[in-house]
Amino acid sequence: MRVLLVGAGGTLGRAVAEALTASHEVVAASRSSEWPVDLETPSSIDTLFERVGPVGAVVCCAASGPLVDLEKVTDDEFAAGLTGKLLGQIALARRAIRHLPPGGSVTLTGGTFVAPLPRGSLGATVNSALEGFVVNAAAELRRQLLINLVAPGWISETLEQLGLDPQDGTPAADVARTYRDLVDGTRTGSIIRP
């Protein structure tokens, strides 16, 4: 199957590409790739689908949001933080379902905070909204389309890059197998926390 992977250049995206490549043709898209896309610019998503052509699945690993100080963040800064990870992924999913064949799938990326995270209110908002979107969208979709959300906690490699203990996270390769299983499976409306 041909799989469009958005966010292929990041730590998790590279691991997902590797997990999918064994049994799928992966079209690796990112802001600076042969297949450029920026989830903050919906017209770039339209252009991507026009250029890529038919795909059987769309996976999004391009999902990050800033940590913000709730007492100091402005309305504009908070709204801007919603644009890429939340609204951008929803825009991607809405366009993907118009292009996918029956049985095609969309897999988005959220996150999980085991406990409240300092400066994490924006991230918690986005993650909760994505979960609600996926559960409801799965009920709305026709033509046997599938939509799911992978919501990992910290990725080990990310913790290491931040100078923190990588053992407090999950290796990217382990999380990537979850995406592969969703692309290969028939689940829909699922929130998976690897």
Accessible surface in RSA format (square Angstrom, percent):
REM  Atomic radii and reference values for relative SASA: ProtOr
REM  Chains: A
REM  Algorithm: Lee & Richards
REM  Probe-radius: 1.40
REM  Slices: 20
REM RES _ NUM      All-atoms   Total-Side   Main-Chain    Non-polar    All polar
REM                ABS   REL    ABS   REL    ABS   REL    ABS   REL    ABS   REL
RES MET A   1   104.96  54.4  55.76  36.9  49.20 117.1  71.80  61.0  33.16  43.9
RES ARG A   2    61.80  25.9  55.53  28.3   6.27  14.9  28.70  39.2  33.10  20.1
RES VAL A   3     0.00   0.0   0.00   0.0   0.00   0.0   0.00   0.0   0.00   0.0
RES LEU A   4     0.00   0.0   0.00   0.0   0.00   0.0   0.00   0.0   0.00   0.0
RES LEU A   5     0.00   0.0   0.00   0.0   0.00   0.0   0.00   0.0   0.00   0.0
RES VAL A   6     1.14   0.8   1.14   1.0   0.00   0.0   1.14   1.0   0.00   0.0
RES GLY A   7     9.45  11.7   0.00   N/A   9.45  11.7   8.23  22.6   1.22   2.7
RES ALA A   8    11.14  10.2   6.13   9.5   5.00  11.4   6.16   8.7   4.98  13.2
RES GLY A   9    45.09  55.6   0.00   N/A  45.09  55.6  31.16  85.5  13.93  31.2
RES GLY A  10    37.71  46.5   0.00   N/A  37.71  46.5  33.61  92.2   4.10   9.2
RES THR A  11    31.78  22.6  22.44  22.8   9.33  22.2  13.50  18.1  18.28  27.6
RES LEU A  12    20.86  11.6  18.34  13.1   2.52   6.3  18.34  12.9   2.52   6.8
RES GLY A  13     0.89   1.1   0.00   N/A   0.89   1.1   0.00   0.0   0.89   2.0
RES ARG A  14   133.47  56.0 126.65  64.6   6.82  16.2  61.49  84.0  71.98  43.6
RES ALA A  15    17.26  15.9   8.32  12.8   8.95  20.4  14.47  20.4   2.80   7.4
RES VAL A  16     0.00   0.0   0.00   0.0   0.00   0.0   0.00   0.0   0.00   0.0
RES ALA A  17    21.11  19.4  21.08  32.5   0.03   0.1  21.11  29.7   0.00   0.0
RES GLU A  18   140.53  80.7 125.64  95.1  14.89  35.4  46.36  89.7  94.17  76.9
RES ALA A  19    18.53  17.0   5.43   8.4  13.10  29.8  15.72  22.1   2.81   7.4
RES LEU A  20     0.00   0.0   0.00   0.0   0.00   0.0   0.00   0.0   0.00   0.0
RES THR A  21    84.63  60.2  73.22  74.2  11.42  27.2  64.10  86.1  20.54  31.0
RES ALA A  22   100.15  92.1  54.89  84.7  45.26 103.0  67.21  94.6  32.94  87.3
RES SER A  23    69.82  59.0  42.99  57.4  26.83  61.8  49.64 105.7  20.18  28.3
RES HIS A  24    23.25  12.7  11.46   8.0  11.79  30.2  16.17  16.7   7.09   8.2
RES GLU A  25   102.27  58.7  91.28  69.1  10.99  26.2  46.35  89.6  55.92  45.7
RES VAL A  26    34.17  22.5   7.45   6.7  26.73  64.4   7.45   6.5  26.73  72.5
RES VAL A  27     7.06   4.6   4.43   4.0   2.63   6.3   7.06   6.1   0.00   0.0
RES ALA A  28    42.25  38.8  36.89  56.9   5.36  12.2  36.91  52.0   5.34  14.1
RES ALA A  29     0.00   0.0   0.00   0.0   0.00   0.0   0.00   0.0   0.00   0.0
RES SER A  30    20.07  17.0  17.26  23.0   2.82   6.5  13.62  29.0   6.45   9.0
RES ARG A  31   161.88  68.0 137.88  70.3  24.00  57.1  59.98  82.0 101.90  61.8
RES SER A  32   108.74  91.9  73.68  98.3  35.06  80.8  52.32 111.4  56.42  79.0
RES SER A  33    39.78  33.6  16.26  21.7  23.52  54.2  27.48  58.5  12.30  17.2
RES GLU A  34   132.89  76.3 107.98  81.7  24.90  59.3  51.78 100.2  81.11  66.2
RES TRP A  35    48.47  19.5  48.47  23.5   0.00   0.0  38.29  20.4  10.18  16.5
RES PRO A  36    66.82  48.7  60.00  54.7   6.83  24.8  60.21  49.7   6.61  41.1
RES VAL A  37     7.11   4.7   1.80   1.6   5.31  12.8   4.03   3.5   3.08   8.3
RES ASP A  38    42.34  29.7  41.15  41.0   1.19   2.8  15.07  35.5  27.27  27.2
RES LEU A  39    12.29   6.8   7.48   5.4   4.81  12.1   7.48   5.3   4.81  13.0
RES GLU A  40    89.11  51.2  70.89  53.6  18.22  43.4   8.19  15.8  80.92  66.1
RES THR A  41    59.61  42.4  58.45  59.3   1.15   2.7  39.18  52.6  20.43  30.9
RES PRO A  42    62.77  45.7  62.77  57.2   0.00   0.0  62.77  51.8   0.00   0.0
RES SER A  43    70.41  59.5  66.09  88.2   4.32  10.0  47.89 102.0  22.52  31.5
RES SER A  44    25.91  21.9  20.69  27.6   5.22  12.0  25.74  54.8   0.17   0.2
RES ILE A  45     0.00   0.0   0.00   0.0   0.00   0.0   0.00   0.0   0.00   0.0
RES ASP A  46    52.48  36.8  48.90  48.7   3.59   8.5  20.33  47.9  32.15  32.1
RES THR A  47    67.77  48.2  67.71  68.6   0.06   0.1  42.74  57.4  25.03  37.8
RES LEU A  48     1.15   0.6   0.10   0.1   1.05   2.6   1.10   0.8   0.05   0.1
RES PHE A  49     4.82   2.4   0.83   0.5   3.99  10.4   0.83   0.5   3.99  11.4
RES GLU A  50   136.88  78.6 103.69  78.4  33.19  79.0  48.10  93.0  88.78  72.5
RES ARG A  51   118.37  49.7  90.76  46.3  27.61  65.7  45.29  61.9  73.09  44.3
RES VAL A  52     7.06   4.6   0.00   0.0   7.06  17.0   0.00   0.0   7.06  19.1
RES GLY A  53    27.79  34.3   0.00   N/A  27.79  34.3  24.25  66.6   3.54   7.9
RES PRO A  54   116.75  85.1 106.73  97.3  10.02  36.4 114.44  94.5   2.31  14.3
RES VAL A  55     5.33   3.5   0.18   0.2   5.15  12.4   3.85   3.3   1.48   4.0
RES GLY A  56    13.77  17.0   0.00   N/A  13.77  17.0   9.93  27.3   3.84   8.6
RES ALA A  57     0.16   0.1   0.16   0.2   0.00   0.0   0.16   0.2   0.00   0.0
RES VAL A  58     0.12   0.1   0.00   0.0   0.12   0.3   0.00   0.0   0.12   0.3
RES VAL A  59     0.06   0.0   0.06   0.1   0.00   0.0   0.06   0.1   0.00   0.0
RES CYS A  60     0.13   0.1   0.00   0.0   0.13   0.3   0.00   0.0   0.13   0.1
RES CYS A  61    15.45  11.7   0.00   0.0  15.45  36.3   0.00   0.0  15.45  16.7
RES ALA A  62    37.36  34.4  21.69  33.5  15.67  35.7  32.25  45.4   5.11  13.5
RES ALA A  63    22.30  20.5   0.00   0.0  22.30  50.7   0.21   0.3  22.10  58.5
RES SER A  64    97.29  82.2  77.48 103.4  19.81  45.6  45.59  97.1  51.69  72.4
RES GLY A  65    38.54  47.5   0.00   N/A  38.54  47.5  10.52  28.9  28.02  62.8
RES PRO A  66    74.01  53.9  59.88  54.6  14.13  51.4  70.89  58.5   3.12  19.4
RES LEU A  67    84.91  47.3  70.46  50.4  14.45  36.3  70.46  49.5  14.45  38.9
RES VAL A  68    16.65  11.0  13.11  11.9   3.54   8.5  16.44  14.3   0.22   0.6
RES ASP A  69    50.30  35.2  44.93  44.7   5.37  12.7  12.45  29.3  37.85  37.8
RES LEU A  70   110.64  61.6  94.05  67.3  16.59  41.7  94.05  66.1  16.59  44.7
RES GLU A  71   168.54  96.8 130.24  98.5  38.30  91.2  50.53  97.7 118.01  96.4
RES LYS A  72   162.28  79.2 138.61  85.0  23.67  56.4  91.24  82.1  71.04  75.7
RES VAL A  73    31.62  20.8   8.73   7.9  22.88  55.1  12.63  11.0  18.99  51.5
RES THR A  74    72.31  51.4  64.89  65.8   7.41  17.7  69.84  93.8   2.47   3.7
RES ASP A  75   129.00  90.4 118.08 117.5  10.92  25.8  36.30  85.4  92.70  92.5
RES ASP A  76   117.47  82.3 110.51 110.0   6.95  16.4  31.61  74.4  85.85  85.6
RES GLU A  77    96.60  55.5  88.63  67.1   7.96  19.0  39.39  76.2  57.21  46.7
RES PHE A  78    48.41  24.2  48.41  30.0   0.00   0.0  48.41  29.3   0.00   0.0
RES ALA A  79    54.85  50.4  50.30  77.6   4.54  10.3  51.56  72.6   3.28   8.7
RES ALA A  80    63.58  58.5  49.00  75.6  14.58  33.2  54.47  76.7   9.11  24.1
RES GLY A  81     7.94   9.8   0.00   N/A   7.94   9.8   5.15  14.1   2.79   6.2
RES LEU A  82    38.41  21.4  38.41  27.5   0.00   0.0  38.41  27.0   0.00   0.0
RES THR A  83    43.43  30.9  43.36  44.0   0.07   0.2  28.90  38.8  14.53  22.0
RES GLY A  84    12.60  15.5   0.00   N/A  12.60  15.5  10.84  29.8   1.76   3.9
RES LYS A  85    23.13  11.3  22.18  13.6   0.96   2.3   1.93   1.7  21.20  22.6
RES LEU A  86    16.69   9.3  16.69  11.9   0.00   0.0  16.69  11.7   0.00   0.0
RES LEU A  87    96.59  53.8  92.41  66.1   4.18  10.5  92.92  65.3   3.67   9.9
RES GLY A  88     1.90   2.3   0.00   N/A   1.90   2.3   1.69   4.6   0.21   0.5
RES GLN A  89     0.00   0.0   0.00   0.0   0.00   0.0   0.00   0.0   0.00   0.0
RES ILE A  90    33.02  18.8  33.02  24.6   0.00   0.0  33.02  23.8   0.00   0.0
RES ALA A  91     8.27   7.6   7.79  12.0   0.48   1.1   8.03  11.3   0.24   0.6
RES LEU A  92     0.00   0.0   0.00   0.0   0.00   0.0   0.00   0.0   0.00   0.0
RES ALA A  93     1.61   1.5   1.39   2.1   0.22   0.5   1.61   2.3   0.00   0.0
RES ARG A  94   111.07  46.6 109.81  56.0   1.26   3.0  32.97  45.1  78.11  47.3
RES ARG A  95    27.92  11.7  27.92  14.2   0.00   0.0   0.26   0.4  27.65  16.8
RES ALA A  96     0.00   0.0   0.00   0.0   0.00   0.0   0.00   0.0   0.00   0.0
RES ILE A  97    47.34  26.9  44.76  33.3   2.58   6.2  44.76  32.2   2.58   7.0
RES ARG A  98   147.96  62.1 112.57  57.4  35.39  84.3  61.78  84.4  86.17  52.2
RES HIS A  99    87.74  48.0  65.40  45.5  22.34  57.1  51.33  52.9  36.41  42.4
RES LEU A 100     3.97   2.2   0.25   0.2   3.72   9.3   0.58   0.4   3.38   9.1
RES PRO A 101    62.14  45.3  55.04  50.2   7.11  25.8  61.88  51.1   0.26   1.6
RES PRO A 102    88.82  64.7  68.77  62.7  20.04  72.9  69.04  57.0  19.78 122.9
RES GLY A 103    42.98  53.0   0.00   N/A  42.98  53.0  24.65  67.6  18.33  41.1
RES GLY A 104     2.98   3.7   0.00   N/A   2.98   3.7   2.68   7.4   0.30   0.7
RES SER A 105     4.04   3.4   3.82   5.1   0.22   0.5   2.74   5.8   1.30   1.8
RES VAL A 106     0.28   0.2   0.28   0.3   0.00   0.0   0.28   0.2   0.00   0.0
RES THR A 107     0.27   0.2   0.20   0.2   0.06   0.2   0.00   0.0   0.27   0.4
RES LEU A 108     0.11   0.1   0.11   0.1   0.00   0.0   0.11   0.1   0.00   0.0
RES THR A 109     7.57   5.4   7.57   7.7   0.00   0.0   7.57  10.2   0.00   0.0
RES GLY A 110     4.63   5.7   0.00   N/A   4.63   5.7   0.04   0.1   4.59  10.3
RES GLY A 111    10.17  12.5   0.00   N/A  10.17  12.5   8.31  22.8   1.86   4.2
RES THR A 112    35.28  25.1  26.05  26.4   9.24  22.0  28.83  38.7   6.46   9.8
RES PHE A 113    69.52  34.8  41.50  25.7  28.03  72.9  45.18  27.4  24.35  69.7
RES VAL A 114   148.69  97.8 112.99 102.3  35.71  86.0 117.90 102.4  30.79  83.5
RES ALA A 115    62.89  57.8  51.98  80.2  10.91  24.8  56.26  79.2   6.63  17.6
RES PRO A 116   134.06  97.7 108.05  98.5  26.01  94.5 117.08  96.7  16.98 105.5
RES LEU A 117    49.63  27.6  35.93  25.7  13.70  34.4  37.30  26.2  12.33  33.2
RES PRO A 118   105.92  77.2  89.99  82.0  15.94  57.9 101.99  84.2   3.94  24.5
RES ARG A 119   135.80  57.0 120.69  61.5  15.11  36.0  46.08  63.0  89.72  54.4
RES GLY A 120     3.49   4.3   0.00   N/A   3.49   4.3   2.44   6.7   1.05   2.4
RES SER A 121    44.36  37.5  37.20  49.6   7.17  16.5  16.84  35.9  27.53  38.6
RES LEU A 122     0.72   0.4   0.72   0.5   0.00   0.0   0.72   0.5   0.00   0.0
RES GLY A 123    15.63  19.3   0.00   N/A  15.63  19.3  14.69  40.3   0.93   2.1
RES ALA A 124    43.97  40.4  39.75  61.3   4.22   9.6  43.15  60.8   0.82   2.2
RES THR A 125    61.58  43.8  52.76  53.5   8.82  21.0  41.67  56.0  19.91  30.1
RES VAL A 126     1.99   1.3   1.99   1.8   0.00   0.0   1.99   1.7   0.00   0.0
RES ASN A 127    10.25   7.1  10.20   9.9   0.05   0.1   7.63  18.4   2.62   2.5
RES SER A 128    75.93  64.2  64.42  86.0  11.51  26.5  35.29  75.1  40.64  56.9
RES ALA A 129    39.98  36.8  23.80  36.7  16.18  36.8  35.34  49.8   4.64  12.3
RES LEU A 130     0.00   0.0   0.00   0.0   0.00   0.0   0.00   0.0   0.00   0.0
RES GLU A 131    40.15  23.0  39.93  30.2   0.22   0.5   8.73  16.9  31.42  25.7
RES GLY A 132    41.68  51.4   0.00   N/A  41.68  51.4  37.06 101.7   4.62  10.4
RES PHE A 133    50.11  25.1  40.52  25.1   9.59  25.0  47.84  29.0   2.27   6.5
RES VAL A 134     0.00   0.0   0.00   0.0   0.00   0.0   0.00   0.0   0.00   0.0
RES VAL A 135    81.16  53.4  76.97  69.7   4.19  10.1  76.98  66.9   4.18  11.3
RES ASN A 136    84.33  58.2  82.25  79.5   2.08   5.0  20.81  50.1  63.52  61.4
RES ALA A 137    12.87  11.8   9.86  15.2   3.01   6.8  12.24  17.2   0.62   1.7
RES ALA A 138    18.66  17.2   5.97   9.2  12.68  28.8   6.23   8.8  12.42  32.9
RES ALA A 139    90.99  83.7  49.37  76.2  41.62  94.7  61.10  86.0  29.89  79.2
RES GLU A 140   119.59  68.7  99.36  75.2  20.23  48.2  42.34  81.9  77.25  63.1
RES LEU A 141    35.35  19.7  13.49   9.7  21.86  54.9  15.19  10.7  20.16  54.2
RES ARG A 142   197.85  83.1 186.80  95.2  11.04  26.3  69.66  95.2 128.19  77.7
RES ARG A 143   110.90  46.6  90.71  46.2  20.19  48.1  68.24  93.3  42.66  25.9
RES GLN A 144   140.28  78.4 121.98  89.2  18.29  43.5  54.00 115.0  86.27  65.4
RES LEU A 145    10.65   5.9   4.18   3.0   6.46  16.2   4.18   2.9   6.46  17.4
RES LEU A 146    23.97  13.4  23.73  17.0   0.24   0.6  23.73  16.7   0.24   0.7
RES ILE A 147     1.52   0.9   1.52   1.1   0.00   0.0   1.52   1.1   0.00   0.0
RES ASN A 148     0.57   0.4   0.57   0.6   0.00   0.0   0.00   0.0   0.57   0.6
RES LEU A 149     0.37   0.2   0.37   0.3   0.00   0.0   0.37   0.3   0.00   0.0
RES VAL A 150     0.00   0.0   0.00   0.0   0.00   0.0   0.00   0.0   0.00   0.0
RES ALA A 151     0.22   0.2   0.19   0.3   0.03   0.1   0.19   0.3   0.03   0.1
RES PRO A 152     9.37   6.8   6.64   6.0   2.74   9.9   6.67   5.5   2.70  16.8
RES GLY A 153    29.52  36.4   0.00   N/A  29.52  36.4  17.47  47.9  12.06  27.0
RES TRP A 154   107.46  43.1  97.96  47.4   9.50  22.3  81.07  43.2  26.38  42.8
RES ILE A 155    17.27   9.8  16.30  12.1   0.97   2.3  16.30  11.7   0.97   2.6
RES SER A 156    13.16  11.1  13.16  17.6   0.00   0.0  10.84  23.1   2.32   3.2
RES GLU A 157    61.20  35.1  59.82  45.3   1.38   3.3  35.82  69.3  25.38  20.7
RES THR A 158    41.27  29.4  41.27  41.8   0.00   0.0  30.03  40.3  11.23  17.0
RES LEU A 159     6.51   3.6   6.51   4.7   0.00   0.0   6.51   4.6   0.00   0.0
RES GLU A 160   110.14  63.2  98.63  74.6  11.50  27.4  27.78  53.7  82.35  67.2
RES GLN A 161   128.88  72.1  89.67  65.5  39.20  93.3  48.11 102.4  80.77  61.3
RES LEU A 162   105.84  58.9  76.62  54.8  29.22  73.4  82.14  57.7  23.70  63.8
RES GLY A 163    68.18  84.1   0.00   N/A  68.18  84.1  35.61  97.7  32.57  72.9
RES LEU A 164    99.59  55.5  90.50  64.7   9.08  22.8  94.60  66.4   4.98  13.4
RES ASP A 165    77.04  54.0  64.77  64.5  12.27  29.0  28.61  67.3  48.43  48.3
RES PRO A 166    46.39  33.8  45.19  41.2   1.21   4.4  45.51  37.6   0.89   5.5
RES GLN A 167   159.84  89.4 128.44  93.9  31.40  74.8  38.38  81.7 121.46  92.1
RES ASP A 168   113.33  79.4  81.22  80.8  32.12  75.9  27.21  64.0  86.12  85.9
RES GLY A 169    19.31  23.8   0.00   N/A  19.31  23.8   4.37  12.0  14.94  33.5
RES THR A 170    38.45  27.4  37.16  37.7   1.30   3.1  15.44  20.7  23.01  34.8
RES PRO A 171    59.94  43.7  59.94  54.6   0.00   0.0  59.94  49.5   0.00   0.0
RES ALA A 172     4.02   3.7   4.02   6.2   0.00   0.0   4.02   5.7   0.00   0.0
RES ALA A 173    55.71  51.2  52.17  80.5   3.53   8.0  53.21  74.9   2.50   6.6
RES ASP A 174    55.91  39.2  48.80  48.6   7.11  16.8  12.25  28.8  43.66  43.5
RES VAL A 175     0.00   0.0   0.00   0.0   0.00   0.0   0.00   0.0   0.00   0.0
RES ALA A 176     0.46   0.4   0.46   0.7   0.00   0.0   0.46   0.6   0.00   0.0
RES ARG A 177   106.15  44.6 106.15  54.1   0.00   0.0  34.94  47.8  71.21  43.2
RES THR A 178    19.54  13.9  16.33  16.6   3.22   7.7   8.18  11.0  11.37  17.2
RES TYR A 179     0.00   0.0   0.00   0.0   0.00   0.0   0.00   0.0   0.00   0.0
RES ARG A 180    70.92  29.8  70.92  36.2   0.00   0.0  13.41  18.3  57.51  34.9
RES ASP A 181    81.58  57.1  72.34  72.0   9.24  21.9  29.30  68.9  52.28  52.1
RES LEU A 182     6.31   3.5   5.23   3.7   1.07   2.7   5.89   4.1   0.42   1.1
RES VAL A 183     7.10   4.7   0.02   0.0   7.08  17.1   0.02   0.0   7.08  19.2
RES ASP A 184    81.15  56.8  46.21  46.0  34.94  82.6  30.57  72.0  50.58  50.4
RES GLY A 185    28.69  35.4   0.00   N/A  28.69  35.4  21.44  58.8   7.24  16.2
RES THR A 186   120.90  86.0 105.02 106.5  15.88  37.8  71.58  96.1  49.31  74.5
RES ARG A 187   135.18  56.8 127.39  64.9   7.79  18.6  55.04  75.2  80.14  48.6
RES THR A 188    61.21  43.5  40.01  40.6  21.20  50.5  40.01  53.7  21.20  32.0
RES GLY A 189    20.45  25.2   0.00   N/A  20.45  25.2   5.69  15.6  14.76  33.1
RES SER A 190    17.09  14.4  11.05  14.7   6.04  13.9   6.93  14.8  10.16  14.2
RES ILE A 191    43.52  24.8  19.87  14.8  23.64  57.0  19.87  14.3  23.64  64.2
RES ILE A 192    31.63  18.0  29.93  22.3   1.70   4.1  31.63  22.8   0.00   0.0
RES ARG A 193   124.17  52.1  93.52  47.7  30.65  73.0  43.93  60.0  80.24  48.6
RES PRO A 194    50.80  37.0   7.93   7.2  42.86 155.8  38.63  31.9  12.16  75.6
END  Absolute sums over single chains surface
CHAIN  1 A     9581.9       7456.8       2125.1       5479.0       4102.9
END  Absolute sums over all chains
TOTAL          9581.9       7456.8       2125.1       5479.0       4102.9
